[in-house]
Each structure stands twice: as structure tokens, then as C-alpha cells.
Amino acid sequence: MTDIAEWLKIYTEQVKRAFGGRVCFLGLQGSFARGEATERSDIDVVLILDKLEKSDLNIYRDTLDQLPCRDLICGFIAGREELLVWESSDLFHFYYDTVPVFGTLDFILGKIDGAAVARAVRTGAGNVYHACVHNFLHEQSEEVVRAAYKSAVFAIQAAAFARTGIYYRRTAELLSAAAPREKRILETARTLKRGDVSDLDAATSNLLEWAKEALGEFKQ
């Protein structure tokens, strides 16, 4: 995959041919949306239809099977009405992390208020807290720690948005708006993408302390 713009053009044409006027939105997420993709990065595409039936999944899978780089394609499909009743703290990241290709997601924007953003922080921090404690006691898994740091990055994005009103999609940009303990978490998360966990206990301890701090700052 070298030209995501050309691939998206083909994807858009094929999806519109399959679903016609039922296509409400097409978008791109993940590393390609952030401008951080490599040759083997997943292509995270979003398709929102007027409504979603089981038969639509069959049609969409057949459509994806005809596209280049099929082994890299992943992402999300939903019906518009279902998305409107989605948990608003989940919609926060979904909205701001998606780059539009066709249409707009503005129909869900009214559901994303300050309370939803705070819940996104608490949910992320709470999940990280639980993962750290469970992993330290029962598993001692590097993969669990790696996944917890990835989750923490999303929660820190939400925390920065709550403070500034700006969604920092790229980690390098997020570092400039992060609090001191958050910076340590973000820097460790970037390091973990390049190699193993050098000190599992220290990595867990730092993450646990961040989660406690975040839960305290964004408590109800």
C-alpha cells in the first residue's frame, strides 16, 4: 500500500456501487488517518449506511474481497440510527478520530458534550487500572501492559480535549498538551511500539499511578 488516496477512490466507487444512495458516510481511521502508516499498516475504513441488515454484511464482505490489499482492510460498519443511540463517550473518539472521505458525522456531534468526554477519560483510566492490577497479580504479561498503554493514550487524548477543546490525533502533538505524568505514559507508549518492556514492574507502576490521577481529576 503506497497510495492511500488512490485506494480510497477505488473503495468509495465500489461501496457506492454496492449500496447506492444508502451510503451516509465513508471515513478513514488509524495510522493512515494520522499520517503515520507503514507499508503493512491496516486500512481502517468506516462505512455508515442508512440502516444495517445482515444481508448488508454479506454484500460488504463481497465488496471488500474485490479490493486491492484485502489482507490489510479492517474497520467499522454501522447503521445511522444505531450510531445515534451509541454510548456518547465512545462516540467522542469515533467522531474525532475519523477523517471523512464522503459525507459527514456531524449528525452525532450534538451527543458529545463535556460529560461524555469526562466519561471517556474515566472509562479508559478505569480499564487501565483494572488491567494493571490484574496483570501484576496474575499474569505478568508484556502484551497486557502494551495494550494498557495503548488504551491510556486514548484516555489522555480525551483528557487533553477536556482541558483545551483540541483533539490531538497524533502522539507527537498530544505530548505538547499533556500533563507531566501523561507525557511519561505517552513516551513509554511510543517506546513500546519499537521494542519490549524493559522493566515490567516499573511500566505497570507508572501506568497505575497515571490511572489513579486521571480518575481523581475526572471524577463525577
C-alpha positions as a Markdown table, in Angstrom:
| # | Residue | x | y | z |
|---|---|---|---|---|
| 1 | Met | 0.0 | 0.0 | 0.0 |
| 2 | Thr | 1.7 | 3.2 | -1.2 |
| 3 | Asp | -1.1 | 5.5 | -2.3 |
| 4 | Ile | -4.0 | 5.6 | 0.2 |
| 5 | Ala | -5.7 | 8.3 | -1.8 |
| 6 | Glu | -6.0 | 6.1 | -4.9 |
| 7 | Trp | -7.1 | 3.2 | -2.8 |
| 8 | Leu | -9.8 | 5.2 | -1.2 |
| 9 | Lys | -11.0 | 6.3 | -4.6 |
| 10 | Ile | -11.5 | 2.7 | -5.6 |
| 11 | Tyr | -13.0 | 1.8 | -2.3 |
| 12 | Thr | -15.5 | 4.7 | -2.5 |
| 13 | Glu | -16.6 | 3.8 | -6.0 |
| 14 | Gln | -17.1 | 0.1 | -5.2 |
| 15 | Val | -19.0 | 0.8 | -2.0 |
| 16 | Lys | -21.3 | 3.3 | -3.7 |
| 17 | Arg | -21.9 | 0.8 | -6.5 |
| 18 | Ala | -22.9 | -1.8 | -3.9 |
| 19 | Phe | -25.1 | 0.3 | -1.7 |
| 20 | Gly | -26.1 | 3.3 | -3.9 |
| 21 | Gly | -27.8 | 6.2 | -2.1 |
| 22 | Arg | -27.9 | 4.3 | 1.2 |
| 23 | Val | -24.3 | 5.3 | 2.0 |
| 24 | Cys | -24.4 | 8.1 | 4.6 |
| 25 | Phe | -20.7 | 8.3 | 5.4 |
| 26 | Leu | -17.3 | 6.9 | 4.5 |
| 27 | Gly | -14.2 | 7.6 | 6.6 |
| 28 | Leu | -10.7 | 6.6 | 7.5 |
| 29 | Gln | -9.2 | 5.9 | 10.9 |
| 30 | Gly | -6.0 | 4.6 | 12.4 |
| 31 | Ser | -2.4 | 5.1 | 11.2 |
| 32 | Phe | -3.4 | 6.2 | 7.7 |
| 33 | Ala | -5.7 | 8.9 | 9.1 |
| 34 | Arg | -2.9 | 10.1 | 11.4 |
| 35 | Gly | -0.3 | 10.1 | 8.6 |
| 36 | Glu | 1.8 | 7.5 | 10.4 |
| 37 | Ala | 1.2 | 4.5 | 8.2 |
| 38 | Thr | 3.8 | 2.0 | 7.1 |
| 39 | Glu | 3.6 | -0.5 | 4.2 |
| 40 | Arg | 1.9 | -3.1 | 6.4 |
| 41 | Ser | -0.4 | -0.8 | 8.3 |
| 42 | Asp | -4.1 | -1.8 | 8.5 |
| 43 | Ile | -6.5 | 0.2 | 6.4 |
| 44 | Asp | -9.2 | 1.2 | 8.9 |
| 45 | Val | -12.2 | 2.3 | 7.0 |
| 46 | Val | -15.6 | 3.4 | 8.3 |
| 47 | Leu | -18.9 | 2.8 | 6.5 |
| 48 | Ile | -22.2 | 4.2 | 7.8 |
| 49 | Leu | -25.4 | 3.1 | 6.0 |
| 50 | Asp | -28.9 | 4.3 | 6.4 |
| 51 | Lys | -29.5 | 1.1 | 8.3 |
| 52 | Leu | -27.7 | -2.2 | 8.7 |
| 53 | Glu | -29.1 | -5.6 | 8.0 |
| 54 | Lys | -27.3 | -9.0 | 8.0 |
| 55 | Ser | -27.5 | -9.1 | 4.2 |
| 56 | Asp | -25.6 | -5.8 | 4.1 |
| 57 | Leu | -22.7 | -7.5 | 5.8 |
| 58 | Asn | -22.6 | -10.2 | 3.1 |
| 59 | Ile | -22.6 | -7.5 | 0.4 |
| 60 | Tyr | -19.9 | -5.5 | 2.1 |
| 61 | Arg | -17.7 | -8.5 | 2.7 |
| 62 | Asp | -18.0 | -9.5 | -1.0 |
| 63 | Thr | -17.2 | -5.9 | -2.0 |
| 64 | Leu | -14.1 | -5.8 | 0.3 |
| 65 | Asp | -12.9 | -9.1 | -1.2 |
| 66 | Gln | -12.7 | -7.5 | -4.6 |
| 67 | Leu | -10.5 | -4.6 | -3.4 |
| 68 | Pro | -6.7 | -4.3 | -3.5 |
| 69 | Cys | -4.8 | -5.0 | -0.2 |
| 70 | Arg | -7.7 | -7.1 | 1.1 |
| 71 | Asp | -5.5 | -8.6 | 3.9 |
| 72 | Leu | -4.9 | -5.1 | 5.3 |
| 73 | Ile | -8.6 | -3.9 | 5.3 |
| 74 | Cys | -10.3 | -3.7 | 8.7 |
| 75 | Gly | -12.6 | -1.1 | 10.3 |
| 76 | Phe | -16.2 | -0.5 | 11.2 |
| 77 | Ile | -19.7 | -0.6 | 9.6 |
| 78 | Ala | -23.0 | 0.5 | 11.2 |
| 79 | Gly | -26.4 | 1.9 | 10.6 |
| 80 | Arg | -27.0 | 5.6 | 11.1 |
| 81 | Glu | -29.9 | 5.0 | 13.6 |
| 82 | Glu | -27.8 | 2.6 | 15.7 |
| 83 | Leu | -25.0 | 5.1 | 15.9 |
| 84 | Leu | -27.3 | 7.8 | 17.2 |
| 85 | Val | -28.0 | 5.8 | 20.3 |
| 86 | Trp | -24.4 | 4.6 | 20.9 |
| 87 | Glu | -22.8 | 5.5 | 24.2 |
| 88 | Ser | -21.7 | 9.1 | 23.8 |
| 89 | Ser | -18.3 | 8.6 | 25.4 |
| 90 | Asp | -17.5 | 6.1 | 22.7 |
| 91 | Leu | -18.8 | 8.5 | 20.0 |
| 92 | Phe | -16.3 | 11.1 | 21.2 |
| 93 | His | -13.3 | 9.2 | 19.9 |
| 94 | Phe | -15.2 | 7.8 | 17.0 |
| 95 | Tyr | -16.0 | 11.3 | 15.8 |
| 96 | Tyr | -12.7 | 13.0 | 16.3 |
| 97 | Asp | -10.5 | 10.1 | 15.2 |
| 98 | Thr | -12.3 | 9.6 | 11.9 |
| 99 | Val | -11.2 | 11.5 | 8.7 |
| 100 | Pro | -14.2 | 12.0 | 6.4 |
| 101 | Val | -13.9 | 10.6 | 2.9 |
| 102 | Phe | -17.6 | 11.0 | 1.9 |
| 103 | Gly | -20.3 | 12.7 | 3.9 |
| 104 | Thr | -20.1 | 13.9 | 7.5 |
| 105 | Leu | -20.5 | 12.5 | 11.0 |
| 106 | Asp | -21.9 | 15.8 | 12.3 |
| 107 | Phe | -25.2 | 14.2 | 13.0 |
| 108 | Ile | -23.7 | 12.6 | 16.1 |
| 109 | Leu | -21.8 | 15.7 | 17.2 |
| 110 | Gly | -24.6 | 17.0 | 19.4 |
| 111 | Lys | -24.4 | 13.9 | 21.6 |
| 112 | Ile | -20.7 | 14.6 | 22.5 |
| 113 | Asp | -20.7 | 17.0 | 25.5 |
| 114 | Gly | -18.3 | 17.7 | 28.3 |
| 115 | Ala | -19.8 | 14.9 | 30.4 |
| 116 | Ala | -19.3 | 12.4 | 27.6 |
| 117 | Val | -15.6 | 13.4 | 27.3 |
| 118 | Ala | -15.1 | 13.0 | 31.0 |
| 119 | Arg | -16.7 | 9.6 | 30.9 |
| 120 | Ala | -14.3 | 8.7 | 28.1 |
| 121 | Val | -11.4 | 9.5 | 30.4 |
| 122 | Arg | -12.8 | 7.7 | 33.4 |
| 123 | Thr | -13.7 | 4.6 | 31.4 |
| 124 | Gly | -10.2 | 4.4 | 29.8 |
| 125 | Ala | -8.4 | 5.1 | 33.1 |
| 126 | Gly | -10.6 | 2.6 | 34.9 |
| 127 | Asn | -9.9 | -0.2 | 32.4 |
| 128 | Val | -6.2 | 0.5 | 32.6 |
| 129 | Tyr | -6.3 | 0.5 | 36.4 |
| 130 | His | -8.0 | -2.9 | 36.4 |
| 131 | Ala | -5.6 | -4.3 | 33.7 |
| 132 | Cys | -2.6 | -3.2 | 35.7 |
| 133 | Val | -3.7 | -4.7 | 39.0 |
| 134 | His | -4.9 | -8.0 | 37.4 |
| 135 | Asn | -1.8 | -8.4 | 35.3 |
| 136 | Phe | 0.6 | -7.6 | 38.2 |
| 137 | Leu | -1.0 | -10.2 | 40.4 |
| 138 | His | -1.9 | -13.0 | 37.9 |
| 139 | Glu | -0.3 | -12.8 | 34.5 |
| 140 | Gln | 2.9 | -10.6 | 34.3 |
| 141 | Ser | 2.2 | -10.3 | 30.6 |
| 142 | Glu | 4.1 | -7.8 | 28.4 |
| 143 | Glu | 1.2 | -7.9 | 25.9 |
| 144 | Val | -1.3 | -6.8 | 28.6 |
| 145 | Val | 1.0 | -3.9 | 29.6 |
| 146 | Arg | 1.4 | -2.9 | 25.9 |
| 147 | Ala | -2.4 | -3.0 | 25.4 |
| 148 | Ala | -2.9 | -1.0 | 28.5 |
| 149 | Tyr | -0.5 | 1.8 | 27.4 |
| 150 | Lys | -2.4 | 1.9 | 24.0 |
| 151 | Ser | -5.7 | 2.4 | 25.9 |
| 152 | Ala | -4.1 | 5.1 | 28.1 |
| 153 | Val | -3.2 | 7.1 | 25.0 |
| 154 | Phe | -6.9 | 7.3 | 24.0 |
| 155 | Ala | -7.8 | 8.4 | 27.6 |
| 156 | Ile | -5.1 | 11.1 | 27.5 |
| 157 | Gln | -6.5 | 12.3 | 24.2 |
| 158 | Ala | -9.8 | 12.8 | 25.9 |
| 159 | Ala | -8.3 | 14.5 | 28.9 |
| 160 | Ala | -6.4 | 16.9 | 26.7 |
| 161 | Phe | -9.6 | 17.7 | 24.8 |
| 162 | Ala | -11.5 | 18.3 | 28.0 |
| 163 | Arg | -8.8 | 20.9 | 29.0 |
| 164 | Thr | -8.2 | 22.6 | 25.7 |
| 165 | Gly | -11.1 | 21.8 | 23.3 |
| 166 | Ile | -8.5 | 20.5 | 20.8 |
| 167 | Tyr | -8.3 | 16.8 | 19.6 |
| 168 | Tyr | -4.7 | 15.9 | 19.2 |
| 169 | Arg | -4.8 | 13.0 | 16.8 |
| 170 | Arg | -1.0 | 12.4 | 16.6 |
| 171 | Thr | 1.0 | 11.4 | 19.7 |
| 172 | Ala | 3.7 | 13.9 | 18.9 |
| 173 | Glu | 1.1 | 16.7 | 19.0 |
| 174 | Leu | -0.5 | 15.3 | 22.1 |
| 175 | Leu | 2.8 | 15.5 | 24.0 |
| 176 | Ser | 2.7 | 19.2 | 23.8 |
| 177 | Ala | -0.6 | 19.4 | 25.7 |
| 178 | Ala | -0.1 | 16.6 | 28.1 |
| 179 | Ala | 0.4 | 16.9 | 31.9 |
| 180 | Pro | 3.8 | 15.7 | 33.3 |
| 181 | Arg | 2.7 | 12.2 | 34.2 |
| 182 | Glu | 0.8 | 11.9 | 31.0 |
| 183 | Lys | 4.0 | 12.8 | 29.0 |
| 184 | Arg | 5.7 | 9.8 | 30.7 |
| 185 | Ile | 2.9 | 7.5 | 29.6 |
| 186 | Leu | 2.9 | 8.8 | 26.1 |
| 187 | Glu | 6.7 | 8.5 | 25.7 |
| 188 | Thr | 6.6 | 4.9 | 27.1 |
| 189 | Ala | 3.8 | 4.0 | 24.7 |
| 190 | Arg | 5.9 | 5.2 | 21.8 |
| 191 | Thr | 8.9 | 3.2 | 23.1 |
| 192 | Leu | 6.8 | 0.0 | 23.4 |
| 193 | Lys | 6.0 | 0.2 | 19.7 |
| 194 | Arg | 9.6 | -0.2 | 19.0 |
| 195 | Gly | 10.6 | -2.9 | 21.4 |
| 196 | Asp | 9.9 | -5.0 | 24.5 |
| 197 | Val | 9.1 | -3.8 | 28.0 |
| 198 | Ser | 12.5 | -3.3 | 29.7 |
| 199 | Asp | 11.1 | -3.2 | 33.3 |
| 200 | Leu | 7.6 | -4.6 | 33.6 |
| 201 | Asp | 7.0 | -3.6 | 37.2 |
| 202 | Ala | 8.1 | 0.0 | 36.6 |
| 203 | Ala | 5.9 | 0.2 | 33.5 |
| 204 | Thr | 3.0 | -1.1 | 35.4 |
| 205 | Ser | 3.6 | 1.2 | 38.4 |
| 206 | Asn | 3.8 | 4.3 | 36.2 |
| 207 | Leu | 0.6 | 3.4 | 34.4 |
| 208 | Leu | -1.3 | 2.6 | 37.6 |
| 209 | Glu | -0.3 | 6.0 | 39.1 |
| 210 | Trp | -1.5 | 7.8 | 36.0 |
| 211 | Ala | -4.8 | 5.9 | 36.1 |
| 212 | Lys | -5.4 | 6.9 | 39.7 |
| 213 | Glu | -4.5 | 10.5 | 38.9 |
| 214 | Ala | -6.9 | 10.6 | 35.9 |
| 215 | Leu | -9.8 | 9.0 | 37.9 |
| 216 | Gly | -9.3 | 11.6 | 40.6 |
| 217 | Glu | -9.2 | 14.6 | 38.1 |
| 218 | Phe | -12.3 | 13.5 | 36.2 |
| 219 | Lys | -14.4 | 12.0 | 39.0 |
| 220 | Gln | -18.1 | 12.7 | 38.8 |
